[in-house]
């Protein structure tokens, strides 16, 4: 998919494969354990389920999984998935994760740009995602790449400490002009 030179380090983004399953589960477990960026806080699939999920994404024309490797080590992923309904096959939901130690190095942006490139070539018209309203860094990145706010769900999530968090829905149309 792509490579970015950064001094002695090399970032590669490519389509995910079943051989990435264990590292993807580890990444997911570690990011979810932070408890800050996602609704869930635990990994909900086994290694066998992850392998099957990756294979299904690879076989689909309207879904994708991209992984980022820095010097050969998996440090991030982005998935683009859609429900199995004919009326929504043109819309994908984006989920992105970058390990904590690798954030702030442009990996998230590189993954998003690769996802946008994939979407432009796929039979996809719209990318949607959800992000916590207080995740200013992620919101700034999404907006810098052309995502716009579609809506906001106030007090959608109640955290363990009793605080409330709003959910922001973002979207970006791909493949040409925005439909009317």
C-alpha positions as CSV (number, residue, x, y, z in Angstrom):
1,X,0.0,0.0,0.0
2,X,2.5,2.5,1.0
3,X,5.8,3.3,2.8
4,X,7.0,6.4,4.6
5,X,10.6,7.0,5.4
6,X,11.2,8.6,8.8
7,X,14.9,8.7,9.4
8,X,16.0,5.2,10.4
9,X,12.4,4.1,10.8
10,X,10.2,2.8,8.1
11,X,6.4,2.8,8.2
12,X,4.6,0.4,6.0
13,X,0.8,0.2,5.5
14,X,-0.6,-2.8,3.8
15,X,-3.8,-4.9,3.7
16,X,-4.2,-7.0,6.9
17,X,-3.9,-10.8,6.6
18,X,-4.7,-13.7,8.9
19,X,-1.0,-13.8,9.9
20,X,-1.6,-10.4,11.7
21,X,-4.4,-11.8,13.9
22,X,-2.4,-12.3,17.1
23,X,-0.7,-8.9,16.9
24,X,-4.1,-7.2,16.1
25,X,-5.7,-8.8,19.1
26,X,-2.8,-7.6,21.2
27,X,-3.1,-4.0,19.8
28,X,-6.9,-4.1,20.4
29,X,-6.4,-5.4,24.0
30,X,-3.8,-2.7,24.8
31,X,-5.8,0.2,23.3
32,X,-9.1,-0.9,24.8
33,X,-7.4,-1.4,28.2
34,X,-6.6,2.4,28.2
35,X,-10.3,2.9,28.7
36,X,-10.3,6.3,27.1
37,X,-11.0,6.1,23.4
38,X,-13.6,3.3,22.9
39,X,-16.9,2.3,24.4
40,X,-15.7,-1.3,25.1
41,X,-12.8,-2.0,27.3
42,X,-12.2,-5.7,26.6
43,X,-11.4,-7.8,23.5
44,X,-14.5,-9.6,22.4
45,X,-13.1,-12.3,20.1
46,X,-10.8,-15.3,20.1
47,X,-7.8,-15.8,17.9
48,X,-9.8,-18.1,15.6
49,X,-12.6,-15.5,15.4
50,X,-10.1,-12.8,14.5
51,X,-8.6,-15.0,11.8
52,X,-12.0,-15.6,10.3
53,X,-12.9,-11.9,10.5
54,X,-9.7,-10.9,8.7
55,X,-10.4,-13.5,6.0
56,X,-13.9,-12.2,5.5
57,X,-12.7,-8.6,5.2
58,X,-10.1,-9.6,2.6
59,X,-12.8,-11.4,0.6
60,X,-15.1,-8.4,0.5
61,X,-15.2,-5.6,-2.1
62,X,-16.8,-3.2,0.3
63,X,-14.8,-3.8,3.5
64,X,-11.1,-3.6,4.3
65,X,-8.5,-4.0,7.0
66,X,-5.2,-2.1,6.8
67,X,-2.3,-2.5,9.2
68,X,0.6,-0.2,9.9
69,X,4.0,-1.7,10.7
70,X,6.9,0.4,11.9
71,X,10.2,-1.4,11.4
72,X,8.2,-4.6,11.0
73,X,6.2,-4.3,14.2
74,X,2.5,-3.8,14.1
75,X,1.7,-0.4,15.6
76,X,-1.8,0.4,14.2
77,X,-4.8,-0.6,12.2
78,X,-7.8,0.8,10.5
79,X,-10.9,-1.2,9.5
80,X,-13.7,-0.2,7.2
81,X,-16.8,-2.4,7.6
82,X,-20.4,-2.3,6.6
83,X,-23.5,-4.2,7.6
84,X,-24.8,-7.0,5.3
85,X,-27.8,-5.0,4.0
86,X,-28.1,-4.0,0.4
87,X,-29.3,-0.5,1.2
88,X,-26.1,0.2,3.2
89,X,-23.4,-1.4,1.1
90,X,-22.2,2.0,0.0
91,X,-21.4,3.1,3.6
92,X,-18.5,1.9,5.6
93,X,-17.8,2.5,9.3
94,X,-14.2,3.4,10.2
95,X,-12.4,2.2,13.3
96,X,-8.8,3.1,13.9
97,X,-6.3,2.2,16.6
98,X,-2.6,3.2,17.1
99,X,-0.6,1.8,20.0
100,X,0.0,4.5,22.7
101,X,3.8,4.5,22.3
102,X,3.5,5.3,18.5
103,X,1.0,8.1,18.7
104,X,2.0,11.6,17.5
105,X,4.2,10.2,14.8
106,X,1.8,10.5,11.8
107,X,0.8,6.8,11.9
108,X,-2.9,7.6,12.4
109,X,-2.8,10.1,9.6
110,X,-1.0,7.7,7.2
111,X,-3.6,5.0,8.1
112,X,-6.5,7.3,7.4
113,X,-5.0,8.5,4.1
114,X,-4.6,4.8,3.0
115,X,-8.2,4.1,4.1
116,X,-9.4,7.1,2.0
117,X,-7.3,5.8,-1.0
118,X,-8.9,2.4,-0.6
119,X,-12.4,3.9,-0.4
120,X,-11.9,6.0,-3.5
121,X,-11.1,2.8,-5.5
122,X,-13.9,0.7,-3.8
123,X,-17.6,0.7,-4.5
124,X,-18.0,2.9,-1.4
125,X,-19.7,6.4,-1.3
126,X,-19.5,7.3,2.3
127,X,-17.3,6.7,5.3
128,X,-18.7,7.3,8.8
129,X,-17.2,7.1,12.3
130,X,-17.9,7.9,15.9
131,X,-15.5,9.7,18.2
132,X,-15.9,11.0,21.8
133,X,-16.5,14.8,21.7
134,X,-13.6,15.4,24.1
135,X,-11.1,13.6,21.8
136,X,-9.8,16.9,20.4
137,X,-6.7,15.4,18.8
138,X,-8.7,12.8,16.8
139,X,-11.4,15.4,15.8
140,X,-8.7,17.7,14.5
141,X,-7.2,14.9,12.4
142,X,-10.5,13.7,11.0
143,X,-11.5,17.3,10.1
144,X,-8.1,18.0,8.5
145,X,-8.9,15.0,6.1
146,X,-12.3,16.3,5.1
147,X,-14.6,14.7,7.6
148,X,-17.6,16.7,8.7
149,X,-19.9,16.5,11.7
150,X,-23.1,14.7,10.9
151,X,-24.5,14.7,14.4
152,X,-23.9,14.6,18.1
153,X,-25.4,12.3,20.7
154,X,-25.3,14.2,24.0
155,X,-24.6,12.3,27.1
156,X,-24.5,9.1,25.1
157,X,-22.1,7.3,27.4
158,X,-21.8,7.2,31.1
159,X,-18.3,6.3,32.3
160,X,-17.4,4.2,35.3
161,X,-16.7,7.3,37.3
162,X,-20.2,8.7,36.6
163,X,-19.1,11.3,34.1
164,X,-21.0,11.7,30.8
165,X,-19.4,11.8,27.3
166,X,-20.9,13.0,24.1
167,X,-20.6,10.9,20.9
168,X,-19.8,12.8,17.7
169,X,-20.7,11.3,14.3
170,X,-18.5,12.2,11.5
171,X,-18.7,11.4,7.8
172,X,-16.9,12.0,4.5
173,X,-18.3,11.3,1.0
174,X,-15.8,9.6,-1.4
175,X,-15.7,9.0,-5.1
176,X,-16.7,12.4,-6.3
177,X,-19.3,15.1,-5.5
178,X,-21.3,15.1,-2.3
179,X,-24.8,13.8,-3.1
180,X,-27.7,16.2,-2.6
